[in-house]
């Protein structure tokens, strides 16, 4: 759901739109993370940023003197300066050890299962206490506890909606970027609403998108170039294919390393892998090459992908942005431009 704009009531600084009822998505996410004991007092935006090393506000993408890519005002964790300063706590060691033995997806599946068990057990307990609340043997503290957690019943009934919502957010923004060339580059959880049907609370809610104050526009040529990069990553093409599509977009690196460009592209738009938990992987990637110029047309696309994937990872989902946007990339190339040889063969079969 996107609110309707009243153009006659808008100014250069104010956008006037219809009101969308419902809490922000960050509140829904905060409740789910609280079940796992994750501290969200600093706000969901901070959690999302930590989940994917996201980088705050800003429109510019540049590189630092040590070759880090900057989105807004902060650096990506891609160099010794950003990895060597990281704490070597037992949590880091545990993450690396676990990552060497099981996949990120498997780890997230375990956490989601634990979250589901906690949610359903809480909902069952609340139902039991409410059903027996008229009995004098039920302590008043139990009744208060149940009243404070009665929304667990509703959330248990709509289990699975969160994953569907994350997939929808990825799909909608992929459509905006690749099909429309006009998108909101600031889709943090505070700009996403959970629009509930007030007449039917048990009905699955809709997603409301607000605050289009950081909109980016792309030309048709830029969309086609980005679509080719997305496709090469989604289809797990060779290092050479991914690197060439990156070069076509205009990225410049010190040594023009094909391996560096390919790994950087996969890090941007692929799914999170166990090796990404290892600081030495980022250090070795930086030692191979460093970015001198990052294309402006890709900067806000990258930022949008980071925010959405960071939100997904904070909720223990590990999507590939490339795979989520693949069908939009195919459609963009079909309508507006030439694709690589591999993609052209794929298009013929569709």
N, C-alpha and C positions, 0 to 999 in steps of 0.2 A: 504494500500500500504506500503510495507516494502522495503527500498532501498537494492540493491544488493551489497554485499561486495566484494571488490577486495583483496583477501587474499594476493597476492604477493606484495601489496603495504601497507599492515598493519604491525605495529610493536607492541611491548608490551604496548605502550602508545598511539598509533594512530590507528584509524579505518578509512579506506578509503572506501567510498560508493558512489553510484550513487546519483546525485543531485535530490531532489524533490522540484518542484516549489510550491510556495504558502505561505501565512502567517501562523504564528503559531496559534494554537487554542486559546491561551490566548488573541490574538487580537480580535478574534470573540467574545469570552466571555466578554472581556472588553467593547466592543461596546454595547452588550446587557445589561450589568449591568449599563452602563452609562445612559441608558434610564430610569432606576429606581432611578437615583441619587446616586448610590453607588460609593464611592470613590475608584478608582483603581490605583491611582498614585504610590502606593508602589509596584505595580505589581500584576499580577493574582496569582502568587504563594502564596503571603501573604493572598490574599482573600480566596484562597482554604484552606490554613492552618487554618485561623480563622473559616471558615465554618464547619470544622470538627476537630478542635483542633489538626491539623496535626503537624508533628514533625521534619521538616527539613531533613538534609542529615545524612548519617551514615549507617553502616551495622549491628551494634550490637544491640541486644535487651537484656536489663537487668532489674533488679528491684532495686529501691532505698531502703533505710533503712526503709521508712514508707510504703513500699509495692506497690508503684506506678510502673506501667510497663513503660519502657523506650524504645522508638524506635528511634535510632540514639542518639541524645544528650538531648532530651527533654522528659518530663513526660506527661503521660495521665492524663486528669482531672478526677481522680478517688479517690481523698482523700481530707480530710479537708484542707490540706495545699494548694491544688490547687483550692478548691471551696470557702473557706472562704475569700481568697484574691480577689475574683471576686467582681467587683463593683456592688452595689445594686441600680443601676440607674433606672429611670422610664422605660427604655427599657427592663431591666430584669424583672421588675414587670409586664409590659405589656405582655412579652413573656410567663411568667408563667400563667397569667390570661387567655390569649388567648388559651394557650395549654390545660387548664382545660376545655375549652368549645368546641373547635373544634380541629380536628386532624391536624397533621403536613401536611399531604397530602392536606387537604382542604385549609390550609393557603397558601401553595405553589401554588395551583390551582388559588387562587385569585390573587396572584402576577403575575403568568404567563398570566392570562387574562388581567391584567392591562398593562403588557409589550406588549401584542399583540395589544391592543387598541392604545397604544402610537406609536408602529411601523407602523401600517396600517394608522393611521391618519397622521403621518409624511410623509409616502410614497405618500399618496393622495395629501397632501399639496405641496410636491415637484413637482409632476406631473402637478398640476394646475399652479404653478408659471412658470415652464418651458414652458408650453403650451402658456402662456400669456406673456412670457418674451419680445416679440417683441413690445408690446404695450408701449407707452411712459408713461402711468400712473403707471406702475409697478416700484416701487422704486428699485434702484440698490442694496440696502441692502438686499432686498428680494431675488434677483437673486443670490447674493453671498451666502446667507443662504441656498438656494436650491442646489447650486453647492457643498457646503460642506457636504450636507446630501443626495446626489444623490444615495449613496450606500444603502439607506434605501429601495429603490424600489427593488433592487436585494434581499435584506434580507427578505423583505415581501413576495416575490415570492417563496422563499424557506423556508417559515415558517414551523416549524415542524422538519426540518433537525437536529437542535441541540439536540432534545430529541432522535432522531434516532442515532445520532453520539455517545451520551453518552451510549446508550444501546449497540452499536457496540463495543465501547471501553471496556465495562465490559465483553462482550461475548468473545472478542479476548483474553483478559488477562486471563479469566477463562480457555480458551482452552490452552493457553501457560502453565499455572500453573498445571492444572489437567491432561491434555492429553499429553503434551510434557515434562513437568517437567523442562522446561527451559524458563525463563521469564524475562522481564525488570522490575526491582523493583523500577524504578524511572519514572513512567508515569505522570509527572506533565505537565501542559498545554504548557510549553515551549518545550517539547519533542514530541508534537503532532502537525502535520501540517494539514491545510485545503487545499487540492490539488484540485484546480479548473481547469476545462477544458478550456484552453485559447481560443479555437475555438468555444466554446459554453458556455458562462458565466452563462446562465440561467439553465444549467444542474446542478443537485445536485452534490456537490463536494464529493471527497473521503477523507478518513482519511489517513494521512501519519505518520508512527511511526519511530522516529529517536533516536539517542543517546542511544545505548544499552551498556553504559559503566558501568552499575550496574546490571549485570545479575546474577541471582540466579538459581542454579540447584537443583532439588529434585530427590531422588531415587524413585523407584516404590513403595516401602513400605511406604515411607513418603507421597506420593501422595494419596495412598489408605486411610491412616489414616486421612489426611486432608479432603478427599472426604466424609468420614463418618461423620466428624464434620459438614461440609457444609450441607449435607443432613438432619441431625437431626435438624439444625436450619431452613433450608428452609421449611421443613415439619412440623415445629412447634411442635416437639416432646416434651416429658416431660422433666422436669428439670433433672431427673435421667439419661435419655438417652443422653442429651447434655453433662452433666457433665462427664459421663463415657467415651464418645468419646474424651473429652478434656484430661481426665486422661491418656488415651491410648497414647496420643501425648507426655506425659511426664511433663505436667505442675504440679508444686508443690505450694501449699498454706499453710499457717500457720495452719488452722483448717480443711482443706479439705472440705469446705462447698459446698454442692451440689447446693444450691441456688445461692451462689456467682459465681460458675463456669458457671452455666446455664445463669445467667444474663450477665456475662462478655462475653460469647460466642455470645449471641444475640446482645449485644452492638457492637461487632466486625463485625459480618457478617449479621445482620438483618437490617431492615429499622429503620430509626430514629423515635422515639416515643415521644409523648408530655411529658412524665415523664422525658425524658432525658434533658429537658429544666430546670428542677428543681435541683438546687445544692444540696438540701437535699437528693435527691435520690442517688446521687453519694457518699455523705457522709455516708449514711446508708449502702450502699453496701461495702464501705471500712471498716466500723466498724464491719461488719459481718466477714470479712476475708481479707487477703492480700497475694499478690503473692510473693513467695520466688524464684521461677525459672520459666522462660518462655521459651518454647522449641525453639531452634535456627531455626529449619526447618520451623517453623510457623511465625517467626518474619518478614521476608521480604514479605511473603504472606499477612500478616496483614498490613504491610506498603503500599503495592500496593492497597489493598482494601480501606484503609483510603484515599489515594490520589485520587482514582477514585470516591469514594463516596463524598469526599470533593468537587471535581470539580462539580459533579452532584448537590450537595446541594447549591453551590454558584450560580447555574443557576436555582434554585428552583425546582429541581427534587429530589425525595426521594426514590431511589431504594433500594431493598434488595439485597445485594451482594450474599447472599445464594441462593435466588430464581433465580438470573441471572446466577449463576454457577451450578445450580442443574443438568441440563442435562449433563454437562461435568463430574460432580461427579458420576452420574449414569453410564456413559460410562466407566469411569476409574475403577469403582468397577466391572462392568461386564467383563472387559477384564483382570483385574489384581488381584482382591482380593475378599475376603469374606466380606459381608456387615452385618449389624445388621439384626435382624429378621424382623423388619418393612421394611427395604429396600429390603431384599430378596423377600418379598411378592410383593413389588412394581415392582421389576425386572421381576418377572414371568408374569406380566400383560403387559409387554412392548415388 
